[in-house]
Amino acid sequence: MAGTLTLEGSGLKRFWSFIAGAGMITASAMTISHFYAANYPVSIWEGSFCDISTFFNCDSSAFSPIAQFGGVPMGWFGLFVGLLVILGTVFPSTSFEKTNKAIATLNAVGVLALLAYSIFIQKSLCLLCSGYYLFSLFGFFLFWKYGIRSDRPGFGGFLRTYVSPSIKITIVAVAGLAVGAYGFRQFTLAKKGAQMGGVSTSIVKQFNDLAVVGEPSFISPYMVIQATPRWEDAPIRIIEYGDHICSDCLFFHQQLTRLKSEFAGKINLAFQFFPLEGKCNNVVEKDIHPGACDLSLIAAHDPGLFPVLHEEIFANFMAAKTPEWREDLMKRYGLEAALTSPATADMLRRIIATGAEYEKTSDNFSHGVRSTPTLIINGRMIIGTLPDDHMRAIFTSLISGGPQGRGEGKFIENWVETKPAPKK
């Protein structure tokens, strides 16, 4: 054996190992906190604090299919690994260092797999998770560079260097991991139950306390859901200022797909085109979705085809961002004239212009409608998205004709989801 990271005489190397473990714990604790805030919020205003863009955001991780395992957030496993690293520096021993080196190796492999999953499958990168990735890889580097190493050559030496944990420490660690996992599972079940009880009641009250901002002067004729011929006859009336390249709009579309059967015959939903591209939208100074204007023109060109196109575009969310896919879409439906039709362009401008009718909701923008989706539900404004349980509670209240609030709030701003759902 030669070299050591944590034993007698390791000095500064041991300190940096402690820092790596502390960083892993901090990043993991923050991901756990965000997981619960995003999936089980206690307020209708509670949303993500680190969503910078469609690619750099935390919600994609919080809502990932692998964000939890049986109610146990993935962050717990990372937190526990960080705790073992710190314990190994505070109570150093040969067996502890060898065990932690094996765990660090396995953890590094998992981190690289998660990073690849985020970038290539989810098409996004969680900033909090990235912090964990960096500290994990730094910790593995320290074990690789300075940790106890076997002098035996060949594959046997490799195994003794990287895969020779202490059986006793491993058993204790697995037991501790299991106990913590059980506790998190029970906590998750309790949070989930609360969403269906008092939290939903609170959400409805917060929604009803909003002032009625009214519907736009021109309601888009492009209906996603139409329960009644007359707009005002539906108990749930939704104006969606949307963009077909907006991942939050995709989430809302998928949410409505999940909920519409529960509220069949109750919803009128008008898609108020609001592409966030300067090419056709001069209401907001945003140019973040290249191709969104062309998609809007294609979807709007033939009102009879709109429901089919709306569904197909969202079903091919990533491909729809490419000019080649849009060109093929026009050819398949005979819509080659969509991008040059004056009538379609005029309709689109008329719809977009209504976004300037609402009072400012931010000092950074001139008008109330400044991002997508912005929902006007029975005259009240929600900027962003809500969890299914919250939206379900609001819809149920609107159908039952519950009491109206004081109208003190102007709007709700919340963000729940920023990624396409994985294909089944």
N, C-alpha and C positions, 0 to 999 in steps of 0.2 A: 504494500500500500504506500502511496506517496501523495502528498498534498492534502489540504483540508480547507473547507470553507468556513467551518464554525468552531472547530476545536481550538485547543490552546495555541496561542500565537497567531491566530487568523486575523486579528486586529481589524483593520478597515474593511476587509472583505466581509467579515461577519456583520459589520454595521450596514453595509450595502444590502446584504441579504435580508436584514431586518426591514430596511426601507422597501425592498421589493414586496415582502409579505404585507407590510402596512398598506402599501399602495393597492395590492390586490384586495385587501379587506375593504378599503374605502370605496374603490370602484364597484365592488360587488354589492356593498350596502346601498349605494346609490341606485344601482340597477334594480335591486329588490324594492326599494322605495318607489321608484318610478313604475315598476310592474304593477304594484297595487294601486298607485294613483291613477294609472291609465285604465286598468281593467276594472277596478272597483272604486271609482271616485265617490266621494261623499257630498260633493257639490257640483252643480251644473256648470260652474265656472272653472272647475279644476281640469287642467289639461297639461300638455307636455311643455317643459321649460327648455328643451334643447333641440327643438325642431328648426334647423337652419334652412334646409331645403329638402326636396324630395329624396336626394341621395343621403345627405347628412342629417339624420334624425334618430330619435330614440323610440318613437312609437312603433316603427317597423320591427324592432326587437321585442318590445313589450307584447306585441300581438302575434309574434311568430308562433308557428305550430310547436316549436321546440323551446318556447319561453318558459314552459313549466312541464313537469312530469308528474302526473297524478296530483296536481295541486301544489307541488313543490316548485317554487321559482328556481330557475337555473342558477341564479345568483348565489343561492345558498351553497352550492357545491364549490363555487369560486371563493366564497368567503371562508369556507372551511379549509380549503387548500392554503389560503393566505395565513390562516390561524396556525396551521401546522408549521409553516415556514418560520413564523415568529417564535413559536414555542421551541423550534429547533435551534434558534439563535440564543434564546434565554436559558434553555437547559440543554446545552450541547452534549452530544455523545456520538460515538461512532455509529451505533445502530440507528440513531435518530437521523443523522446526516445521510446515511445510505437509504433510509426509508424515504426521506424528503427528496432525494435525488431521483428515485424511481417515480415518485408522484409528480415531480416537476417535469420529468420526461414525458409521462403520460399526459399531463396537463398541457404541455407545449404542443403535442400532436393534436389534442382536442381544440386548442386555440386556433391553430392553423386551419383545421377543418371548419370551425365556426366562421372564421374570417372569409374563407372561400365561399361558404354557404351565403353569407351576408352579401358579398360583392356579386357573385354570379347567379344566385337564385333569387334573393330578395331585392337585388339591385339597390341596396342602401347600406349605410354604415352607421351604427349606433355610436355616438361619441362616448357615452359612459362605458360601453363594452370595449371600445378601443383603448380606454385607459386600462382596463383589466388585461387586454391583450398585451399591451406594452410592458406592464409590470410583470406579467407571467413570463414573457420571453426574456426579459431582463433577468428574472430569477433563475430561469433555466440556463441562461448564458453563464451565470455565476457558478452554478453547480457543474456545468460542463467544463468551464475553464479551471476552476479551483477545487472542485469537490474531490472526495476520496475516489481513487482510481485503482483498479486491479492491475497488477504487473503481469498477469497471465496473458499470453498472446491469443489471437484468434477470436472466434465467436464466443468461446467460454469466458474470455476476459471481458468482452463487451457486455455479456449478461451480468457478470459480477460487478461491473462498473455502473451499469444503468438499471438493472432489474434485480436487485438483491435486497429487498426491504426486510426489516425485522418483522417476524411473524407476530410477536406480541404487540408491537406498536401498531401494526396494520390492523389487528383484531380490535384493539381499543379505538383506533381511528374510525373504522367502519361502524362500530357500535355508536360512537358519538355522532357520526354523520347520519345514521338512521334515526336516532332520537331527535335530532334537530329537524330532519325531514318530516317526521311525524308531526312535530309541533307546527311546522309551516303548513302542512296539509290541513290540519284542523283550523288554523287561522284563515286559510284561503276559503274553506267551506263556510266559516262564519261570515267572512266578507261577502261571499256570494249570496248567502241567505239574507244579509242586511240589504242588499241591492233590491230585493223583492219586497222588502217591508218598508221600514221608516224612511230609507233613503229615497225610494221612489215617490213617496208622499211629499218629501221635501222638494224634490225636483219639480213636481207638478206645481207646487206653491211658488217656487222661484220663477217658473215659466209664466204663470198667471199674473205675477206681480209686474211683469214687463208692460211698458206702455204699448199701445197699438200704434205701430208706425204706418200701417196701411199697406195696400197692395199697389203695384206700379200702375201708372196711367194706361199702359198698354200691356196686357197679359199675353204672353206668347201663345200662339195657336198650336204649338208643338207639345202635345200631351204625352207624357210618359205613362201615366195612369189616368183613366177617365171613368169615374163611377157614374156621373150624371151628365146629361147633355148641357145643362146650365151650370156654369162654374160655381155659383153661389149656393147651389143645392147640396153640395157634398159637405158633410160635417167636418171633414179634414181637408183643408185647402192649402197646398204647398206651392209656392213659387221658388224654384231652384235656380239661382244664378250659378251656372255651371260651365265647366270647361272639360272637354273630352280628354285632355292630356293631364288633368289634375288627379293625383292619386287619392286625395280626400273625396273627390267627386265619385271616383270609382268605389270607395268604401260606402258612400251613401247609396249608390246604385245597388250594391250588393246587399246592403242593409234593407232597402225597400223590397228587394227580391225575397229576403227572409221574412219580412213582416207583412207583405201585402195580402197573403192568404188569410192572415188573422183579421185583417180589416177590409176584406173584400166588399166592394160596393160602398165604401166609405171615403175613398181618397180621390181627389182630383189633384194631379201634379203636373204643372206646366214647367217645361225646361226653358228657362230664360237664358239664351246663349250669352256667355260672357267670357270669351276666350282671352286669356291673359297674354296677349301678343299685340304689340304696337301696330302691327300691320293693319288691323281692323278695329282696334279698341282704343279710343282716345279718352275714355272716362278715367282710367287709371294709368299711371306712368309705370307700367310693368311690361316687360318683354321677356318673360321667363319660359314660355311654352311655344317654341317655334313649331309651326305646323298646326297650331290650334285654330287659327282663322280658316285655313283650308278645310279642316275637318268640320267646322261649323257650317261653312258654305255647302259642303257635300251633304251633311245631315239635313240642312234646311231646304235644299233645292226642291225636293218633292215631299210635301207634307204627308202624303199617303205612305211613303216609305220610311218616314222618320222613326217610328217605333222599332222597325227591323234594323235600321242603320244604327240607331242609338244602342241597341243591344249588341250588335256585332262589333261596334267600335270598342266598347268596354270589354267585350269578351276577348279582344285582341289588343289589350291596352299597350303593351310594349311595342308590338309591330306597328300599331297605328301612328307611332311617332315618326315613322320613316316615309319619305315621299313615295318609295316604290309600292308600299302597301296601300297608300291612299290612291295611287294611280290605278292599281288593280281593283280597288273597291269601286271606283267610278266606272271602270269598264264593265265590271260584273253586273252593275245595276243600271247601266246606260245613263250615267250622270256626268258625262264628259263636259257638258256645258255649265256645270255648277260653279266653277271658279271664275267664269266670265259673265255670268248672268246679272244684268243690272237689277232686275227685280229681286233676286235672291240677296244681292248685296244691300239693297235698300231695306229689305225686311230685317236683315241682320243688324244694320245700323240703328233701326228703330228700336229693336229689342235691347241692344247694348246701351242706348242712350238713357233708358229708364233707370240705369244704375246711378245716374247723377241726381235722381230725385230725392234721395234719402240724405238726412243730415249726417254730418261728419261723425264717424265713430273712432277716429284716431287723428291726432295732430299731424301725423305723417302723410295723410292722404286727404284729398279734396272732398271726397264723397263717401257716403255710408257704405255703398257696395264697392269694396276694394280688394276682395279676395274670393276664392271659390273653395267649397260651396258657401254661398250665403243663402240661407233659407228664410223665407217669409212664411211662417206657419200661422194661418188664421190671423194675419196682420202683425204678428210679432216676429222679431228678427233674431235669428241664431246664426252667428258667423262661425263656420266650422262644422264639426260633427259631434254627435253624442253616442254613448254606448247603446246597444239595443234595448236594454231594460229601461233606460231613461226615455228613449223615444217611444217605446211601447206604452209607458206610463202616461206620457203627454197625449198620445193618440187616444188612449182609453178615456182620459179626462175630457177630451174634446167631444167624444161621442156621447158621453154621459151628461154633458152640459153642466159641468161642475161650476162652483162659484168663481167669479173673476176676482183678481187681486187689485192692489192699489194703483198699479200702473206707474210705479216709481222708477223702475229700471228702463233703460232705453234698448238694450240689446244684450245678448249672451255671446260670449266668445269662448270657444272651446275647440280643442283639436284631439281627435281620438285615433285616427288611422292614416297612415301615409304610404301604404304599400298595396300592391295587388294581392288578392288572396291566391294561395297556391292552387294550381289546377289539380283537379281530382282525377 
